Amino acid sequence: MTLLLKPITRLSLFQTHFQIINNNNPRARARAISVSCSWSHEAHKIVREFDPKIPIEKAITPPSSWYTDPSFYAFELDRVFYRGWQAVGYTEQIQEPRDFFSGRLGNVEFVVCRDDNGKIAAFHNVCRHHASLLVSGSGKTSCFTCPYHGWTYGLNGELRKATRISGIDDFSINDFGLVPIKVATWGPFVLLNMDNEILQKDNIDTDNVASEWLGSSSELFSLNGVDTTLTYVCRREYIIECNWKVFCDNYLDGGYHVPFAHKGLASGLSLDSYTTSIFEKVSIQSAEGGSKQKEDDRLGSKAFYAFIYPNFMINRYGPWMDTNLAIPLGPRKCLVVFDYFLEASFKDDKAFIERSLADSEKVQENTQMEDIRLCEGVQKGIESPAYSTGRYAPNVEKAMHHFHCLLYDNLIN
């Protein structure tokens, strides 16, 4: 699925792990801090071009530089994605001992695994010898062996074997384990927190994670069927030529664009029933089905659309749930991962699944392609000299304004 300008008292993730690995090189450490302070100063000026205190009726949207400037992109990775809980996967990916999956968020390569005792752990997916990635994709393994020089790590991150190091001085095997990342689960989701401060805590309380990630909205997710009883079905991935926030903005416009851009989807929803509720770091949009479908139909009688700051979306409809994760790949590119889940009572009904997925391909695939075209068009427009800032439609774009205000708070504090 997450606060610099106190750069002296709180180092960025890059600086922190640079120190972990290069703690005997103060000149390199000082250079890293100098570079970080330079881009954070420039980004800080850009952040202040948006004022979250102005009510939505009079508010101006963030400037186009939030969506295009390379220094701003680096800054928000540190402030938004390298701190706080981030959704990165789901528990079925590590359902059994020795299961693992890997991924990337910004410049962070990570691996999540379950050891022989069933304990979940997460690490930077980087060998401590010469920085090779250890694994890719997902699977099952008893250890992580570097494909470059054979250094081997246990699923607890400990270095088990360092090959051909006879003659090396001042080397302690205990100092070269994998760099850990805090991991937690909520419902069917796996969350990571890359903030170095939280690494000092041995135990992560599930209730605290729910409070930090979902705030007072957590009970609504359970009431709307977002839980561990759902069965994973399949995944779709799309690379989109737009800033990750463009995709989120599109999701958060309160159905504004649906009747104009998604006529197939619009026919299945009662847009007059669209409502938006705002919570601490969550916004929830809901709408009634366009017709009173049976509960085993693909859309059901009600759709529940939840956005969890900064980049995770949950869509619950009928017996289905799909999630959208917008992963930044650069100032003008993102990867959007769609995962599909189904209520357990339908998991063995192959005919229903095939029929529903076929319907989904007609509507969802078209909708996704339409959204991709929209988002890529918006990115091109944002980069045009004709555009600087825009306005909000107050009755429908409350969730988008809330998202921008949360970003400001993260980036300025």
DAMO-V526964 format. One record per helix or strand of 2 or more residues. SS is the DSSP state (H for helix, E for strand). FROM is the first residue (numbers start at 1). LEN is the number of residues. If there is no record, write none. Layout:
BEGIN
ss = {SS | SS}
from = {FROM | FROM}
len = {LEN | LEN}
END
This chain:
BEGIN
ss = {H | H | H | H | E | H | E | E | E | E | E | E | E | H | E | E | H | H | E | H | H | H | E | E | E | E | E | E | H | H | H}
from = {13 | 26 | 64 | 70 | 85 | 91 | 99 | 108 | 120 | 138 | 144 | 152 | 159 | 173 | 180 | 189 | 196 | 206 | 231 | 244 | 258 | 263 | 269 | 282 | 302 | 312 | 320 | 333 | 344 | 350 | 398}
len = {9 | 22 | 4 | 12 | 6 | 4 | 7 | 7 | 5 | 3 | 2 | 2 | 3 | 3 | 7 | 5 | 5 | 18 | 10 | 8 | 4 | 4 | 10 | 8 | 7 | 6 | 11 | 10 | 3 | 33 | 15}
END
